[in-house]
Amino acid sequence: MGLRAILHLDLDAFYASVEQLDDPSLRGRPVIVAGPSHRGVVCAASYEARRFGVRSAMPTMRARSLCPDGVFLRPRFPRYEELSSRVFGIYRRVTPLVEPLSLDEAFLDVTASAALHGSARDIASRLKAEVRAETGLTVSAGAADGKLAAKIASDLGKPDGLVVVPPGTTREFLAPLPAGRLWGVGKVTEAGLAKLGIRTIGDLAIAPEALLATRLGRHVRDLQALARGEDPREVTPDEPARSVGAEDTFERDLEGEAALLPRILAQAGKTARRLREAGLRGRTITLKVKYADFELVTRRVTLGHATDDGAEIYAAARAQLARLDLSRRIRLTGVSVSGFEEGAPAQLGLFGAGEGAAGGEPGPDPRREALNAALDRLSRRFGPQAVRPATLAEDPDAE
């Protein structure tokens, strides 16, 4: 394991940094990207905002009380996805072994890249420089012979740092750190371990297994192995998306079909745009509903052909809505598409059938494809609300 070279790369305050990048007037100011409703949460906070105690996943209302002069912005996920894709493309210049954890962080196995690109430190330095030069964003990097140590190293170097754990020194690196740094040790478990006198990762590494089992149960051996620096987990390259979708938590619970359909229409349109941007078509349309009491239900249907058309996705999702109890209050809906088909022909359009393909298979409807392409161009240029169905025109929250 000592021969491996694993990097953890993490874009610093990613969403907030993108907002400061696109609007230079925001630089140096406390920027908070968050859901706008009273149920919203903070997606990202700039380092200026973190000085006030604002953190990711904090309720938006709490963030406003801590930082009343902060700049609160709605998230712009298409823009974040665009920059994330560019950054990950830079990573893949040095290795195909890139495992995304989210839009802003990934593991890289650069073991086999040393002969061409140099040491793990050299590769991390190069990637940091290229990301900054090509996107204007900063990356914190950690390098080690295992995932856990690399992740902790990048955290310790934030922001814009590079921390390298030399091969063979992982156990010594981990030993003085709080036990809560280990994956699988949350606040409750950490407090329980402290009652046993186990406060650091080093303490956990040498504690009797029988003692730890009272707090850690069946995970005790795995956690002790990590505490000793034994982390053989492989970097798993990303797989194609299993589903593409959109969902929203409503500011007020909704009830009845008339209130829900505009939201589902908007979500179907957003899902369709994302499918076309990714060059995907899918056959399975899923409607997700969360009731006010937090009960979560899904209903799905599989079409006879693959689609990336918003009208067809909406029609399928609307049909699933009829299978639900709409007398109950609903706090969230979502629409997603899965069952992707590589190279799948487009569906028959709403304006009539296109030319038949060889063997009698239906071909794409050029009019529907042209309409969708025009809508996508307008969305990219003027934003997703540039062209909206008339049913959404009076609803600013249904994007």
Secondary structure as the mmCIF struct_conf table of DSSP 4:
data_model
#
loop_
_struct_conf.conf_type_id
_struct_conf.id
_struct_conf.beg_label_comp_id
_struct_conf.beg_label_asym_id
_struct_conf.beg_label_seq_id
_struct_conf.end_label_comp_id
_struct_conf.end_label_asym_id
_struct_conf.end_label_seq_id
TURN_TY1_P TURN_TY1_P1 GLY A 2 LEU A 3
STRN STRN1 ILE A 6 LEU A 11
TURN_TY1_P TURN_TY1_P2 ASP A 12 ALA A 13
HELX_RH_AL_P HELX_RH_AL_P1 PHE A 14 ASP A 22
HELX_RH_3T_P HELX_RH_3T_P1 PRO A 24 LEU A 26
TURN_TY1_P TURN_TY1_P3 ARG A 27 GLY A 28
BEND BEND1 ARG A 29 ARG A 29
STRN STRN2 VAL A 31 ALA A 34
BEND BEND2 PRO A 36 SER A 37
TURN_TY1_P TURN_TY1_P4 HIS A 38 ARG A 39
STRN STRN3 VAL A 41 VAL A 41
STRN STRN4 VAL A 42 ALA A 45
HELX_RH_AL_P HELX_RH_AL_P2 TYR A 47 ARG A 50
TURN_TY1_P TURN_TY1_P5 ARG A 51 GLY A 53
TURN_TY1_P TURN_TY1_P6 SER A 56 ALA A 57
STRN STRN5 PRO A 59 PRO A 59
HELX_RH_AL_P HELX_RH_AL_P3 THR A 60 LEU A 66
TURN_TY1_P TURN_TY1_P7 PRO A 68 ASP A 69
BEND BEND3 GLY A 70 GLY A 70
STRN STRN6 VAL A 71 LEU A 73
HELX_RH_AL_P HELX_RH_AL_P4 PHE A 77 TYR A 91
TURN_TY1_P TURN_TY1_P8 ARG A 92 VAL A 94
BEND BEND4 PRO A 96 PRO A 96
STRN STRN7 VAL A 98 PRO A 100
BEND BEND5 LEU A 101 ASP A 104
STRN STRN8 GLU A 105 ASP A 109
HELX_RH_3T_P HELX_RH_3T_P2 THR A 111 SER A 113
HELX_RH_AL_P HELX_RH_AL_P5 ALA A 114 HIS A 117
HELX_RH_AL_P HELX_RH_AL_P6 ALA A 120 THR A 135
BEND BEND6 GLY A 136 GLY A 136
STRN STRN9 VAL A 139 ALA A 144
BEND BEND7 ASP A 145 GLY A 146
HELX_RH_AL_P HELX_RH_AL_P7 LYS A 147 LEU A 156
TURN_TY1_P TURN_TY1_P9 GLY A 157 GLY A 157
BEND BEND8 PRO A 159 ASP A 160
STRN STRN10 LEU A 162 VAL A 164
TURN_TY1_P TURN_TY1_P10 PRO A 167 GLY A 168
HELX_RH_AL_P HELX_RH_AL_P8 THR A 170 LEU A 174
TURN_TY1_P TURN_TY1_P11 ALA A 175 PRO A 176
BEND BEND9 LEU A 177 LEU A 177
STRN STRN11 PRO A 178 PRO A 178
HELX_RH_3T_P HELX_RH_3T_P3 ALA A 179 ARG A 181
BEND BEND10 LEU A 182 LEU A 182
TURN_TY1_P TURN_TY1_P12 TRP A 183 GLY A 184
HELX_RH_AL_P HELX_RH_AL_P9 LYS A 187 LYS A 195
TURN_TY1_P TURN_TY1_P13 LEU A 196 GLY A 197
STRN STRN12 THR A 200 THR A 200
HELX_RH_AL_P HELX_RH_AL_P10 ILE A 201 ILE A 206
BEND BEND11 ALA A 207 ALA A 207
HELX_RH_AL_P HELX_RH_AL_P11 GLU A 209 LEU A 216
HELX_RH_3T_P HELX_RH_3T_P4 GLY A 217 HIS A 219
HELX_RH_AL_P HELX_RH_AL_P12 VAL A 220 ALA A 227
TURN_TY1_P TURN_TY1_P14 ARG A 228 GLY A 229
HELX_LH_PP_P HELX_LH_PP_P1 ARG A 233 VAL A 235
HELX_LH_PP_P HELX_LH_PP_P2 PRO A 237 ALA A 241
BEND BEND12 ARG A 242 ARG A 242
STRN STRN13 SER A 243 LEU A 254
BEND BEND13 GLY A 256 GLY A 256
HELX_RH_AL_P HELX_RH_AL_P13 GLU A 257 ALA A 278
TURN_TY1_P TURN_TY1_P15 GLY A 279 GLY A 279
STRN STRN14 GLY A 282 TYR A 291
TURN_TY1_P TURN_TY1_P16 ALA A 292 ASP A 293
STRN STRN15 LEU A 296 THR A 307
HELX_RH_AL_P HELX_RH_AL_P14 GLY A 310 LEU A 321
TURN_TY1_P TURN_TY1_P17 ALA A 322 ARG A 323
BEND BEND14 LEU A 324 LEU A 324
TURN_TY1_P TURN_TY1_P18 LEU A 326 SER A 327
BEND BEND15 ARG A 328 ARG A 328
STRN STRN16 ILE A 330 PHE A 340
TURN_TY1_P TURN_TY1_P19 GLU A 342 GLY A 343
HELX_LH_PP_P HELX_LH_PP_P3 ALA A 344 LEU A 348
STRN STRN17 GLY A 349 GLY A 349
TURN_TY1_P TURN_TY1_P20 LEU A 350 PHE A 351
STRN STRN18 GLY A 352 GLY A 352
STRN STRN19 GLY A 356 GLY A 356
HELX_RH_3T_P HELX_RH_3T_P5 ALA A 358 GLY A 360
STRN STRN20 PRO A 362 PRO A 362
HELX_RH_AL_P HELX_RH_AL_P15 PRO A 366 PHE A 382
TURN_TY1_P TURN_TY1_P21 PRO A 384 GLN A 385
BEND BEND16 ALA A 386 VAL A 387
HELX_RH_3T_P HELX_RH_3T_P6 ALA A 390 LEU A 392
TURN_TY1_P TURN_TY1_P22 ALA A 393 GLU A 394
TURN_TY1_P TURN_TY1_P23 PRO A 396 ASP A 397
#
